[in-house]
Amino acid sequence: MRMFESVVIVADPATLELGVAVRAALEAFRLRVHLYQCVQKRNLLDLLTGQMADAEYVVLCAGGFHPPEPESLHFVRMVDEVEGSWQEVDLWLTPELVREKVSLPGRTIVVTGGCNTGTEGLAEAFLSTGCQAYVAPAEPIDADSVVLFTIGLFYHLLQEEREPAAACSLEWAVKRAAAMDTTSREGTHLYRCFTA
């Protein structure tokens, strides 16, 4: 990754604070960040079909799931027109819905938030739609840890800019960012990387 490349961040009203925090750090790293706040459910679905800025990395700020909830990325506090009036709605982005709605070929998905979203089911669903990689936490994780991990990930991806001989692959960047907090139960070490 090089300076001034684009990164897309997608947030719902509940996760906008995470998106803004990550955006500030990435812009300080001299990346070009496109932050989309999805107030309407249809805005989120449009973005998931690729109607967004061109960028290799897409950061999804979302909630996760806890059994018996469905395996999913959980987007909340959006609105949609239901029976002629605007109502607050959630979207459970399950593996089935990912396969049906997502079209982000060649992109790497990084989940900021999303307790338990680093599962085989979600990873396989995103990869089956043409995504090149999926990075998410495998267990419940602290909000501070997801921000720290995401900032660390991009810091390491930009290693080539600081020291060309030390270029860092996505897999190595995930390992290094995950190693920033290995002691906290809900620390950065919970992140996993799945590739096509």
C-alpha positions in Angstrom: 0.0 0.0 0.0 1.2 3.5 -0.8 0.4 6.9 0.6 -2.5 8.7 -1.0 -4.3 5.5 -1.9 -8.0 5.4 -1.2 -9.7 3.5 1.7 -13.4 3.2 2.1 -15.0 3.3 5.6 -18.7 2.3 5.9 -20.5 3.0 9.2 -24.1 3.0 10.5 -25.3 5.7 13.0 -24.2 3.5 16.0 -20.6 3.0 14.7 -19.9 6.4 13.2 -17.6 7.2 16.1 -15.4 4.2 15.3 -15.3 5.3 11.6 -14.4 8.8 12.5 -11.6 7.7 14.8 -10.1 5.4 12.2 -10.5 8.0 9.5 -8.6 10.6 11.4 -5.6 8.2 11.9 -5.6 7.0 8.3 -5.7 10.5 7.0 -2.7 11.3 9.3 -1.0 8.4 7.5 -1.7 10.3 4.3 -4.3 7.9 3.0 -7.4 9.2 1.1 -10.4 8.1 3.2 -14.0 8.0 1.9 -16.3 7.8 5.0 -19.9 6.7 4.3 -22.5 7.0 7.1 -25.4 4.9 6.2 -28.5 6.4 7.7 -30.9 4.6 5.3 -30.7 0.8 4.8 -30.8 1.2 1.0 -27.6 3.3 1.2 -25.8 0.4 2.9 -27.1 -2.1 0.4 -26.0 0.2 -2.5 -22.5 0.5 -1.1 -22.3 -3.3 -0.7 -23.0 -3.6 -4.4 -20.0 -1.6 -5.2 -21.5 1.9 -5.5 -18.6 3.5 -3.7 -15.2 5.1 -4.3 -12.6 2.9 -5.8 -10.4 1.4 -3.1 -8.7 -1.9 -2.4 -9.6 -1.8 1.3 -13.2 -1.5 2.6 -13.6 -1.0 6.4 -17.0 -2.1 7.7 -17.9 -0.6 11.1 -20.5 -2.9 12.4 -21.7 -4.9 15.3 -21.4 -8.6 15.4 -23.5 -11.4 16.9 -23.8 -13.6 19.9 -25.5 -17.0 19.7 -28.4 -17.6 19.2 -28.4 -14.5 17.0 -27.7 -15.3 13.3 -24.1 -15.4 12.2 -23.8 -11.9 10.8 -22.4 -8.4 10.6 -25.1 -6.4 12.4 -25.9 -2.8 11.2 -28.3 -0.9 13.4 -30.3 2.3 13.9 -30.8 2.9 10.2 -34.1 3.8 8.7 -36.2 2.3 5.9 -39.6 2.9 4.5 -41.9 0.3 6.0 -45.7 0.3 5.2 -45.5 4.0 4.0 -43.6 5.4 6.9 -39.9 5.7 7.9 -39.0 3.3 10.7 -35.8 2.4 12.4 -34.4 -0.9 11.1 -31.5 -3.2 11.5 -29.7 -5.3 8.9 -28.3 -8.7 9.8 -25.7 -9.3 7.0 -25.7 -13.1 7.2 -23.6 -15.3 4.9 -26.6 -15.9 2.8 -27.3 -12.2 2.4 -23.6 -11.5 1.6 -23.8 -14.0 -1.3 -27.0 -12.4 -2.5 -26.2 -8.7 -2.1 -22.4 -8.1 -1.9 -20.4 -7.3 -5.1 -17.0 -6.0 -4.1 -14.7 -8.0 -6.4 -11.0 -7.7 -5.7 -11.5 -5.8 -2.4 -10.3 -6.6 1.1 -12.9 -6.3 3.8 -11.7 -5.2 7.2 -14.3 -5.4 10.0 -14.0 -2.7 12.7 -16.3 -3.9 15.5 -18.2 -7.1 14.8 -17.8 -9.4 17.8 -17.5 -13.0 16.5 -17.5 -12.0 12.8 -14.2 -13.7 12.1 -16.0 -17.0 11.3 -15.5 -19.4 8.4 -19.1 -18.8 7.3 -18.8 -15.1 6.9 -15.3 -15.2 5.4 -16.3 -17.8 2.8 -19.4 -15.8 1.9 -17.4 -12.6 1.3 -14.6 -14.5 -0.6 -17.2 -16.3 -2.7 -18.4 -12.9 -4.0 -15.0 -12.1 -5.3 -13.4 -10.3 -2.3 -9.7 -11.0 -2.1 -9.6 -11.1 1.7 -11.7 -10.8 4.8 -10.3 -9.6 8.2 -12.4 -9.8 11.4 -12.3 -10.6 15.1 -13.1 -14.3 16.0 -14.5 -13.6 19.4 -16.1 -10.7 21.4 -13.8 -7.7 21.2 -13.4 -4.4 22.9 -14.2 -1.2 20.9 -10.8 0.3 21.7 -9.1 -2.9 20.4 -10.9 -2.7 17.1 -9.7 0.9 16.6 -6.2 0.0 17.6 -6.1 -3.1 15.4 -7.4 -1.2 12.3 -5.0 1.7 12.7 -2.1 -0.8 13.3 -3.1 -2.8 10.2 -2.8 0.2 7.9 0.3 1.4 9.7 2.0 -1.9 8.8 0.5 -2.0 5.3 2.2 1.3 4.7 5.6 -0.1 5.8 6.9 0.0 2.2 6.5 3.8 2.2 8.8 4.1 5.3 11.3 1.3 4.4 10.9 -0.1 0.9 13.0 -3.2 1.7 10.5 -4.0 4.5 7.3 -4.2 2.5 4.6 -6.0 4.5 1.9 -8.3 3.0 -1.7 -8.3 4.3 -1.1 -11.5 6.2 2.0 -10.1 8.0 0.2 -6.7 8.6 -2.7 -8.6 10.3 -0.2 -10.6 12.4 1.7 -7.5 13.5 -1.5 -5.5 14.3 -3.0 -8.5 16.1 0.2 -8.7 18.3 -0.3 -5.2 19.7 -2.5 -6.5 22.5 -2.1 -10.1 23.3 -2.8 -9.8 27.1 -6.4 -8.4 27.2 -9.1 -11.0 26.9 -10.8 -8.8 24.2 -7.6 -7.5 22.6 -6.3 -7.1 19.1 -5.1 -10.8 19.1 -8.6 -11.9 18.2 -8.4 -10.8 14.6 -8.1 -13.3 11.8 -7.3 -13.0 8.1 -9.0 -15.2 5.4 -7.8 -15.0 1.8 -9.1 -16.3 -1.5 
